[in-house]
Amino acid sequence: MSHLRLISATLKYRGICSLVKKNVNRKVLLPRRTYVSPGVTEPFLSGSNSSYVEEMYYAWLENPKSVHKSWDLFFQNATAGALPGQAFQAPLPDILESKTSLVQSHGLTKSPGKAEKLVEDHLAVQSLIRAYQIRGHHVAQLDPLGILDADLDSFVPSDLITTIDKLEFYGLYESDLDKVFQLPTTTFIGGNETMLSLREIIKRLENTYCQHIGLEFMFINDVEQCDWIRQKFETPGVMKFTNDEKRTLLARLVRSTRGRLNVLANVIRKELEQIFCQFDPKLEAADEGSGDVKYHLGMYHERINRSTNKNITLSLVANPSHLEAVDPVAQGKTKAEQFYRGDTEGKKVMSVLLHGDAAFAGQGVVYETFHLSDLPSYTTNGTIHVVVNNQIGFTTDPRMARSSPYPTDVARVVNAPIFHVNADDPEAVMYVCNVAAEWRNTFNKDVVIDLVCYRRRGHNEMDEPMFTQPLMYKQIHKQVPVLKKYADKLITDGTVTLQEFEEEIAKYDKICEEAYTRSKDNKILHIKHWLDSPWPGFFNLDGEPKSMTCPPTGIPEDMLTHIGNVASSVPLEGVKIHGGLSRILKGRLEMTKNRVVDWALGEYMAFGSLLKEGIHVRLSGQDVERGTFSHRHHVLHDQDVDKRTCVPMNHLWEQQAPYTVCNSSLSEYGVLGFELGFAMASPNALVCWEAQFGDFHNTAQCIIDQFISSGQAKWVRHNGIVLLLPHGMEGMGPEHSSARPERFLQMSNDDPDAFPQFDDDFEVSQLYDCNWIVVNCSTPANYFHVLRRQILLPFRKPLIIFTPKSLLRHPEAKSSFDEMVSGTSFRRVIPEEGPAAETPGDVKRVIFCTGKVYYDLIKERKNQDLEKEVAITRLEQISPFPFDLLKMEIEKYAKADLVWCQEEHKNMGYYDYVKPRFRTLVNHTRPIWYVGREPAAAPATGNKNTHLVSLRRFLDTAFNLEAFEGKMF
């Protein structure tokens, strides 16, 4: 007995009844007349068919029209309680009349037994159609070289009719090929026809699913989306182009070159002479930065969209060689451009990401980026992903590079349809791209195009691929280029003539020659001509800051009071908040009345005041809405109504910029890249990313190294992103203690050995010359000021802030309104202001420190009654190093020992950065002694007692005024 006969022979009436009883949501059916077949059982419901009929039943529940009408009637009768043997019914008389030809083609009479055979055969055809829709891509002709299957699974699915004998899988035979079958509603291969012969059905399925396009979409759990794709590809004659479209396609192929240069020249329309001059070895670089290789540079250009005759802005984002690292950056920039245009549906701005096959499968940031695609504060309303599948990764065969059948399988996690296409068929490629664009526009979902092609030469111009891929490259050397293939095809069918083709080539050759000649006039490379995100009006016409001053960052006291009052309230009526949160809000109100702020309220003041000035503030990261340490509470949740929330920050002023605070996915690499991209779009926004703990930023190290630290030097691209990194040694273990300040300081570009010239603009000029700003604030007021300074500066630099944990609730870590009102500013250095400062000549030791350790030091100094003998000075801005202010401090305490104290281990933290700069300050005439923990491999201990013992040890050393006597520095 055939496979289908077995599957159609098992489910008893009792089984169908159990299915019907499971359905609690099915609409009540109106009574209707039934045409019942005689007999007490349903013979086609016996055997091993329970799972198949169950699948049919659930499909029917979802959409009754998705199954054959005979099944529709059967399930309706079963649902209505028909007795055993009475659920199946022959088609209605009028249906029978219209189906005479169908019955006759099968050589059947209208007897019930024959009708059951008809149903079985139709079920078989429906299964066959579904098999092609699900697995047809496995036998599609996708590899232009004809060497490998595009997928790594070499099997041929047994349910595809690759040979006539496979019909038996469905209980069908060669003699059935000319029988006519009613087409189910789940296919569009019939076009306007509702019935086709089995032979024609198989032919049309093979033409749709097994030629130069392979479709993966049946895993999508939305019937409407699946039907949309089926209609786009199954409808007969749907993939047709006019002769004009074919000629345009040929002309574009004439212009094509390799990789990114192709995108720059033919998509972005970068001037050819500027591209050619990049290859001139004598080209001098302008002094705008260190620059980057030509294949990494970005571009921004406005051009006419010939389809709409409207201007379209194209931005190619600069990227490093770190493959796929730019994905979340481009997505963040896209989101920002949509946000500033009020484009909530992605109708004005969209992104296209180009990938390589090996990187798409191998780089985890691809997965992280996909998982941002549907999150409310991160979605770009659909991205078109184009995978240039060369079937090789540098020298690595795909069989050694991935475990998945296709390089694109990662996209299945977000139900993105995947269109594989043989790239040697330009028309198939164009059609797939058009459908992908329509899909994105219709459903606002991601879609992937897998261009299965080959790399004609090596990894670069000098590489020899025959070392590692000899068989592939023997075939490539014999392969007719796609341009010639397509030109020959169009010449053969009369679409173009040979003369027209040759004229098109000559025309483009002339364009290139003229551009090359002009390129010789360019002697200097200006990187700013390759800027991917210009900020019109922010800089002067030369791209320089309009001034080199920064106004005071304080704000009026009434504004502080107003923000404090709103931060202490629930502006939306009827929102019932948690009792513990009520106490927190009451505490904020009490602080506001007493004119003081803690860390959370100081941040509130900074954000709120910027919003009033029209500056959008965006705070993103893991658990940022509440705050890792339950201190922020920027989103208030109703305790009784799910998803009902209140964000008081958005209720500060009638006319204010919006505040976005959003918990992110549990990703650092992807999310930090996204926020960096968001910050690229506009200088008039404060974009902050907060790590759950500062320790975890190292999983985003690629974004920090390749974009944040060096982005301006490589690409002349300013960026004002703020990194908030909780940091502090508190006995919480090696993974919850250190934000690795030593790494940020090592990448800071200020010269430790150069003593700068001080002038009136020194503070701002020093900030302008640095690659980023690194701070560790010890007071809420200074945190408030540095956030506001980030926007008030006449340029943008990344800001790295080591934020506190225990200081969030430390009773002494509070600031008065007096430190935040109009006229006040960020303090790069907070000098000693106690008794020691009054008699500097009596001071025996000056301790320089930064961050939380200050509070340990002042407590110990008080305990030892050394407040006159020991001065403690705080570095709030570590880099760029405040030479001017520290010079004054050192000169003030001319007779004192100079000590650097940190809670981090000696080979970590700040010591290696500050030591040479202090020595430059004193012209190497005085030592700068180290006090802190000894060198170690791990950043912190996991044992609380060990932590306290080491703290006690270095505090004792810090206040032992004889500790360094007789020692050599």
Phi, psi and omega in degrees: 000138184292167179304314183292324179299321178294317182289339182261027187227024189233321192292118180280168178304322181299323179295315178298319179300320180294324176298315182297322181292330178294336188276096182267346185256359183294135178297146177293128181274140176289146177302141178213158180287136178241152177248101192267135175277146181290167179110163183253354177225167174257100187298335180277004178248041175231156182110219186249036190262007188301317183292323181294313181293328177296319177297318178298319183296316180291327174297321179295320178299320181291318183201103183304334182281352183279353179243166179299151184300327179296322176291322178303312180295321181299312182292326177297316180295317180297320179295326181281357175096024179300146181287163177307135180087353184246000182285321178288139175222145175292159179302154179301154182307318182290329177292317180302320181300317184282348183253018182304316182296325179297313181294317181296324181296338178266359181066034185249153170266183182268017179290151183303320181297318178293323179297323177297321176299321179297318179297316180300315180296322178292322176298321179298317180293321178297320177295321179297316179298316181295324179298318178294321180296325182275316192240005181301330182297338181294336181245011177293151183270082190261331184277116179299334182276342181069022182264305185247158164284148180295330174263159184272356174276114186276353184289154172255121183306134185289345182261010173259139188275073178277339172220156185301323184295342180288349175301331182298336176305327182259007184074022179246162184222170181304328180292346180271353188300329182262006174285147183264136181236143173290127180280137177288167181283355181269013177220155180238016183293341181280344186062242178274354180268142179258348180226140177218156173289156179300323180299315181290325178300312181296318181300314182290324177295319179294321179295327182279314193252350189234018179257239185268001177235129175244127187248130171240109181207349187287354174280349179290131187266022179244116185298319181299317180293319178296317179298322180299314180293317179302317181296321182294330185250334185272331184303126183301137176072014186286333185264068180239142178240148175286164178298324178297318179295322179293319179294320177298317180298318178296319179297323178291324178294326177301324185275352190290146174223198188266141165053227188294327178298326177296317179296315180299315186281316191257341177257303180285336181066043171297139180303133185297325181295328178288331175287314181299320184294339177297337183270358181279115182293343181269000183295127179273143178273140173290168185272029184276348182164184182281340177079184181207167179292156188298333183282355182253347189288149179265185183195149178225129186206141172255134179215168180277132170276111187296338180283326185247349186059031175243155177291140174231134180264127179245134179230119175260116187283130175299143183216154176272180177285352178289101192301136177070357180298333183281348184306303181293333178296313179297323179292320178296319177297318178299315180300318180295316180298322176294317183299313184289343177262002183066027185269080186284344183248005178069033180270345183251333184226137176213167180238147172236124180251129177259131184233162167259154186295315183294319181289323181299323179276330190265334187266122183296337181294338175297314178297315179299320181292319177301322184284356171271347195295334182242010180279137190307318184267005183232345184295141173251016177061039174103131178235141173266119179258125177247114180262114176277099190265091179280359180062029178195148175240097186060266176242003189265127177294142180301334179291344176255359189250346180205157177262344182276155179301315181245155174291345187264004187297339178300333183289343181295338183295338179246021178057036176275128176295147183237121181251106175274139181213138176289114188286353173276003175246088186302325181291321176296319178298314180297318181295315179300318180295320178297316179295320179299319179294319178295319178302311181299319182289329183277315189249353182053043180234159176293154176213147184239131173250120180257099180278099181279113187216209178207160180260111189296325180241198182281191181299329172216186186297334186260356189279145177249103184283344182294341177302319191244338180232062186297316183293317179300316186280339169296317179292320181297321179296333179270348188289131175287127181301150185299326179299314181293320179303310185289322178299315178300320180297313182290325177293319180297317182272006173082011180290320174227164174258163177300321180296318179297321179296313181294325176295323179295319178295315181297321180298315182286326175301320180294317178302316181292319180297316180295320179294322179296320178297316179295328183296336181292343179282343181277118182254341184233133177272121175257110183295333183295343175287350181247030183281133182266346182218074179291152178243086184303130175087347183281317176257172175283181186297336179272004181080016180257158177300147181286342175206173175235040178231158177230124181291164175304148186257001177288165180227162181300149183296325180295331176289319176301315181296317181297313180298317179300321180293317179293321179296343181261008188233176173241093189298335179271131181289145173084359179275118181267113183262167180296145181301320178296326178289326177300321179294322178297317180294322176297322177297321177296319180295321179296318177298318180299318178296326181271004177062041175226159177227147167263189186299312183296319182288326175299319176296319178302317180297318181294310181298312184298319180292325177292323178299321179296329181275007177086014181266119175292134177244129179232124178240121187226155177144180183286120174064027185287337183298315175270326187097135180309322187256022174055041183247340191270301179053057178274346176239119181262128185256132174293131184282349183245337185243118182297138176067006175271119185225166176222132177245094184305330182301333179272010179235027183281315186222154178294316178249100179216161174287155179286150175250127177246119173234126189215124170295136182261174168294167184279067184220139172257308182305303184295315186287319177296320176300319179299313182292326175299315178297321178298318181290341180292331193288328184210141176280347186263049178209143174258107183252119185240136170242127180247129174282148177301313165228148182302333181302330189276357179294342185289345173283352174249022187301328180298318179295320181294314184288313190273335183246307190285311182292318191244003186301318181290320181295322183280320193233010181052039185248109175289148177207130184255027182299146179245127174256122177256113188237100178303128188213142175158139179274108183225021178076023183264006176099169188289346180254003180226039185226319192238129172271012177055058180301332182299329182289317178295320182289327178296329181269002176286140191263008179283146187277121181289340187258357183259120178277117186283161173272130181267132173219185185296330182261016188303315184300311183287320179298321179295320177295322181293326183279343185277165178268337171196168183247130181241122182228156173220092186283144179252354179227148175302325181296317180292325174298316176303313184291320184290330175292318180289322178299328181303327180267327184281345175296149181278013178208179181234132175226146173299142181240121179255118181243120171276109186263158186273169173240292180293331180293344181301331181236014180290128185299334180268350182270061178229157182232147177277153173305332182300334180274000187231354185284174182308138179097344179271161183214173175295137180255109181296325177228134173251105185284170174300131182235012181261202182304326182298327181288337181283329179231071185298335180293337181269355184285130182261341180210137171248122177259121173262138182206178176212144173077210191298328185301339178305319183289329173293322183290316183290330177293316181291322178299319179294319181297327182265004177054050181243028187289343176265333184271337185237123174261144179235120181243134184257130168271111177272320173255115183272317178224132359293146189293128183282069182308316187297314183287322180289329176300319178295320181294317181294319179293329180294323182249068190292333184261358189271153168295145175253124184232135168258124181242131176218155178272346179283166176292157189299325181275008179231191177068226194244349193299314182296337177276314187281331186303306181294333180284322174297319181293327174295320180300319183264011179056036177061026182262344180226145178281156170241106188279150179260133171229126180167195180283154181290163177303149182204164177274316179269149184288341182199159176275155175264001182255122185298319182293318177300321178300313182292324179295316180291327176295314180300321183294314184281335174293321177299317179295319183301325185251012171272101188290353178251009187299329187250010179295133178079001181266147177266141179267000000 
